[in-house]
Amino acid sequence: MNKVIAFVFILFMSLHLMAQQKNVLVICIDDLRPELKSFGASYIHSPNIDSLVNKGRAFTRHYVNAPSCGPSRYAFLTGQYGLQYRGDANQSLFKRAEELSEDSNAISPSMPEWFRNNGYTTVSVGKVSHHPGGRGGTLWNDDQVPEIPNAWDKHIMPVAEWETPKGAMHGLAYGKVRTPNDRDIIETVNGDDKSYPDGHIAKEGLRQLDLLSKNDKPFFLAIGLIKPHLPFGVPEHYLKYYDDVEIPASPHTYKPKGKTTWHGSAEFMNYNRWDKNPNIDKEFALRLKRYYAACVSYADKHVGDIIKKLRQTGADKNTIVVLWGDHGWHLGEHAIWGKHSLFEESLRSPLIIYDPSMTGKGQKSNAIVESVDVFPTLCELTDLPVPEFTKGTSLMPILKDAKASGHEAVAIKAHATTIRTDQYRLVQHKSGEVELYDHNTPKGEVLNIAENHPETVRRLKKLITAKMGIKAFVFAD
């Protein structure tokens, strides 16, 4: 009888502790620059994200670890840089999955899998990994090809009238799917939020929040919004926020000289632009910026709905909220329209963390941090063990004190690696050329000073080697 009582007591205490364990809500937003009012863009209408900033901790110098969706989300979701997949473009998570199928012990658990293994119900809705819904196949809907095996109890993509996740990813209004011959870069319609895919993603996210909040187990819910990703399609009432707003022109809108990671904006230029080039047509450039801003406001509305639902369920009192932009986006800076560079505009994105028990709410951090830091941070916040395989550094000291120091941030492309320190950005090309920029000068990432500062170049190369654990390339002296 005593053993039975002891067993019942242990079971009761285990259930009680599980009920007290903090939930995690992650909101991923695609192609989101720090283009928010709370991050300094005074012309942007983003009241809901701003409200989250006012009660959480905004990291104003957060950098992603790759300037495109797939490898950036790989780093965020695994806590690792993914150097072995640096030549695989957006397929890094799928390549990881292939290796995992060959040897289940060869690959470390992803962040959602780690939480799942530690008693959490894990659910993703929308674009959390590279493919909305997290599946492969021709139309991105093959259940036999998960992008992150073992990660999710449910991985959901409500396709609505777009019919497939691939169709919804670049979908325009009311089920219109991008085709080689039908791909307008901007669009607006007199419709509600569900005239575009994000309206359906947000609705399903709210439904999952409601279900999970009634569960006895803690939850890890990730909701991924597509906008402001191209094409810039948005219900017209969001565009009206910018009817009488003066949107500033982008700085340094010319192609840089010398060896850089500049590119010709192929993704952007392949859309129908009515024979207009924003690098020449300044009026068209401002129109594009207005549509981008409207897409940010559209995403902000969904963030507000999600946070409101969290509060209505009562789970807000015990839920950590993370808002993360998967990378930045050039709006003409360096004559680039898109991401894929190793310039500041591609790599800097918003990161906001809210913990109900945190102090100093609303204080912003200017420390340099990176996406791989989120995995160990969430482990500490939820009292889970921090896995040794993560490359990031827990942000707990900065969550406790907004003035605490950060660290360097690194990022990779197939043929180049960069490190960002408080003062400098160094870019090391596989071919041996280097770029060095001093952010303490007005020129910033316009003037390459590498030739005149060989000792700084050498020091920063060593920092890359030390931070990434292996040499990204054989560095030339």
N, C-alpha and C positions, 0 to 999 in steps of 0.2 A: 504493500500500500504506500509506503514511504517513497518507493521508487516511482510509482505512478504520480504521486503528488509532485515529486521533484521534476518529473518529465513535463507535467502540465505547467508548472511554474516557469521552467526554461522556455517552453513553447510560447507561453504568454508574454514573457519578457522579450523574446525574439520578435514577436509580432508587434509589440509596443515600440521597440527600437526601430523596426522597419517603418512603422507609421510615422515616427518622428524624423526619419531620414529626409533630407531636403530633396525636392524634385529639381529637375533641370529643364528649362525651356530655352532652346536655341533658335534664334531667328536669323536666317541667312538671306542676304540681299545681294543680287547679282549686279556687278558693274557699278557699285556705289562708291563714288568719290566721297571725300569728306565735304560733300556739297549739302550741308545742313546748317540751319540757322545757329544751332548750338555749337557748331564747329567753326563758325565765323563767316558763313555765307549769309549775310543779312537779308538778301533778297529772296531766300528760299522759304517756302511755306512748309514747315516740318514740325508742327506742334506736338505730335505724339512721340516722336523720337526725342525731341527736345525735353519733353516731360520725363522720359526715361533717364536722360542725362542728368536732369535736376535731382533725381533721387538715387542715382547710381554713381558709377565711376566711368567717365569717358576718358579713353586713352587717345589723346589728340595726335600722337606720333606712333600709331600702330602701323606696322608694315607686314604685308603678306610675304610668303616665301617663294612665290612664283607669280608672274604677271598674266596668268590665264586661268580659266575656270578649273580645269581638271587637276593640274599639279598643285594649285593653291588649295583646293579642297582636300587633296591628298594630305598635304601638310597639316591642315587644320584638323582633319578627322583621324589622323594617325599619330600626330605629335612628332613626325619625322620629316626630314627634308626631301626624301625621295630621290637622292642623287642617282640611284641605279636606274631610274626611269626618266632621266632628264631629256632623253631623246624621243620619248614616246608621246609628246604633245599632250592632248587631253585624255589619253588612254591609261594614265598611270595607275588608277585604281583598278581598272580591268586587268592590267598586267600583273598587279599584285594578286588579284583573284586567281589568275592562271597559275601563278607560283604556289598559291595556297592549296589549290586543287591537287597539285603534284606532291606537295609535302606540307601537311597541316602544321608541322612543328617548326617550319622554316620562317614563318611570318608572325610577327607580333600582333596581338589583338588591336583592332581599331578602337577609337574612343567609345562609340556606342556599344561595341562588343564588350569592352571592359566593364561598362556600367551594367550591361545585361548579365554578364557573368557574376556580378556582385549584387544581384537581386532586383534590378530595375526592369520595368517594362519599357522597351525602347520602340519608338514609333517615329517614322519620318513621313512628311507630307510635302510634296512639291520638289523643288530643285535643291537638294541638300548635298548630294554628290554631283558628279558632272551631268548625268542624265536625270531629268526629272522623273522621280519614281525609283531610280536606282537599278534599272535593268538594262541589259544589252539587247542584241538582236537588231535587225534592220530598222525596225520602227521603235526601238527602245522599250519594248514591252514583253520581252521573253523572260518568263519566270524562271527558266532554267539557267539564266545568265545574270546572277546578281552582281552588282558593281562592288558591293562590300559584303561578302559572305559572312554569315553568323552575326550580323550587326543588329538587325531589326526584327522585332516581333511582327511588325507591319511596316511595309514601305509602300506608300500610297501616292498615286498621281491621278487626280480627277481630270480626265481629258475632255469631258463635256463634248461639245460639238466639234472639237478639233480632232477627236477620234483616237489619236495616238499621242504618247508623250513627245515624240519627235515633231509631230505637227503642232503641238501646243508650245513647244520651246520658242519658236520664232513666229508664233501665230499673231495675225491681226484680228480685227473684230469679228465676232459672230461666226467663228469656225473657219475663217479664211486662213489657209495654210500657205506658207512661203513656198514658191516654186522658182525655178531658174528664170522664168519669164514674168513672174508676178511677185515683186518684192519691193514695194514702196518703203522708203526709209522712215517716213513720218506719216501719221494718220491720226485723225480724231473723229469720234462719233458721238452723237447725242444719245448716250446709253448709260446704263448703270455699271457698277463695278464688275459684274459678271459678263460684260460684253468682251472682256479680255480674260485670259486664263488665270491670272492672279486672283481674280474675284472668286473663282471656284476653289483655288488652292486655299485661300484664307477661310472660306466657308467650311471646308473639310477640316482645316486646322482647328477651328472653333469646336467642331463636333468631336474631334479627338480629345481636345482639352476637357470637354465636358465629361466624356467617358472615363478618361484617365483620372480625373479628380475624384471619381467615385470608387476607384480601385483601392484595395488595401496596400498594394505595393507602391513604392515610389516610382516616379516615371522620369524618363529622359525623352522629351519630345522635341524634334527638330522640324521647323517649318521653313521651307525655302521659297522665297518670292523671286520671280523672274525679272520684273522691271526694276531698274531702268535699262535692262539689256535691249539691244537692237532687236527688232525695229522699234522706233519711238512711237508706239501707238498708245493712245490714252483717251478715256472719256473726256469730252470737251470741258466739263465743269472744272477739271483740274487745270486745264490750260488757261482758264479765265483768271486764275490767281496771278498770272503773269501778263495780263493785258496792259496794265499801266505801270509795270515795274521796269526799271532800268537795269538790265543785266550787263555786267561789266564784260568787256572784251577780254579774250585770253591773252596773257603775256607771251613773249618770245615765240611768235607763230611762224618761225622760219626753220628750215631744215638745218640741223647742226653740221658743222664742218668736221672732217676727220672721221676716224673709226668710232662708231657708236652702235647702239642697238636700235637705231632709227629704222623704221620700215614704212612702206607705202600705204598703210591702212587698207590692206586688201579686203578684209571682212566688210569694212564700211563702204569702200568704193564699189563693191560688187552689188550694192543695193541700187535701186532706181533713185537717182538724184536729179532727174530732169536736166541732165547735162550741166549741173552746177557743181562747182568745186569750192567748198568753204574756205580753202586756203587762199583763194583769190577773191571770192565773193563774200565780203564781210557781212552783208545783210543776210545772206543765207546762213552764214556761221551763227549769227545771233538768233536766227529762227530755230536752228537746230538746238542751241543751248536752251531756248525757251521750252522746246519739247522735252528735252532731257530733264529740265527742272520740273515740268509737269509730271513726268514719270516718277520722279523722286517723291512728289507729293502724293501720287497714287499709291506708291509703296508705303508711305508714311500712314496713310489712312488705314491700311490693313494692319500695320503694327499697332495702331490705336485700338482696332477691333480686337486683336489678339490679347493685348494687355487688359482691356476692359473685360473680356470673357474670363481671363485668369482671375481677376478680382471678383467677378460674380460667383465663381465656383468656390471662393474662399481659399483656394490653394495658393494665392499670392503671398500669404503669410509664411509659407514654407517652401517657396520656389525661387531658385536662382534663375535670373534671366540674362542671357547673353545675346547681344545684337552684334552681328559680324558682317562686314562687307568683304566679298571674296577677292577683290582687288580694286584698284582705282580705274580711271578711264580718262584719256586725253580728250579734251574738247578744243583741239587746235594747238595746244602747246607743243613746241618742236615740230609743228606742221604734221602732227599725228592726230587721227581721229580713231580712237580705240585704245586697246591695252597692248600687251605683248612686248613692251620695251622694258628696260631696266632703269628708266628715269623715275623720278619721284612721283609723277602723276599716275603711273601705272601701279606703283607699289604701295602707296599710302591709302588706307581705307579706314572707315570708322570701326572702332571696337568699344562697346559699352558693356559693363558687367554690373549687375544689380544683385545684391544679396540682402534679404530682409534684415539680417542682423548686423550689417556693416555700419560703421560710424563714418563721420565726415561725408555724408551723402551730398551729392551735387558738386563736390570738389573735383576738378579735372586734373588729370596727370599729363605732364608734358614729357614724361620719360619715354625713351625709345623701347618698344616691345615688339614682339612678332607673333604670328599666328600659332606657331608650335607651342607657345606658352599657355594656351587655353586649356589643353588637356590636363597637365599637372595641376593647374589652378583649380579646375572643377573637381578634381580628385580631393584636393585639400579642403575645399569648401564643403564637400559632402562626406568628409571623414573616410574616404576610401583610400586604400594604399596607392601611393604614387608609383607607377611602373618605372623601372630603371631604364627601359628602352626609349622613353620619350627624350627628345633633344631640347625641349623647351625648359624654361625656368618659371617656376610658380610666381604668379603676380600677387600673391598674398601680402607681401610687404607693402606694395603700392595700394592694395585695397584697404589696408590699415592706415596708411599715411600717403596721401596723394603726392607728397613732396619726395617720396623715396626714389632712389635711383633706378634706372632701367639698365639696358645693356645694348650691345650692338645687334643689328638685324641683318640677316643675309637673305639673298634670293637667287634663284637660278633660272637660266634658260638653257637650251640645248648647247649653245656655244659660248656662253658667258656666265660669269658669276659676279655678284655685287655684295658689298658690305656697306651698311650705313652706320656711321658713328654720330656722336653729337655734332661734330663739326664737318665731317667729310662723307662723301660717297666715292668709293673706289669701284670701278668696273674692270674686271679682268677677262679678256677675251681668250678663247682657246688658241687663237693664232699668235698670241703674245702681246698684242697691243693693250694698253691700259687707258682708262679715263679716270681722272681725279678732279673732283669738284669740291669747292670750299663753301659751305653753307653759311659761313660767317661773313661772306662778302656779298655785295648786291648782285653780282653776276651769277652766283649759285651754280646751277647745272647748265649754264650757258658757256662757261669758259673752262676748258680742260687745262689744268695746271700741272699735269703729271710730269711733263718734261723738266720742269723747274723744281720739283720736290721729290727726288728719287728716294730719300730716306723715309718720307711719309708713305710712299708707294710700297716700299719694302716692308715697313711695319704693318700696314694694313693687309698685305698679302699673307703675312704670318698669322694675323688675327683670323682671316678666313680659314686657314688650315687648322688652327686650334679650335675654332668654333664648330666647324663641320665635322671634325673628327678624322677626315681623310682629305687628301689634296683634291680639290675640284678639278684642277688641271696641273700639269707640270709647269710651275711658274717660272717665267724667265726673269733673271736678275736684271 
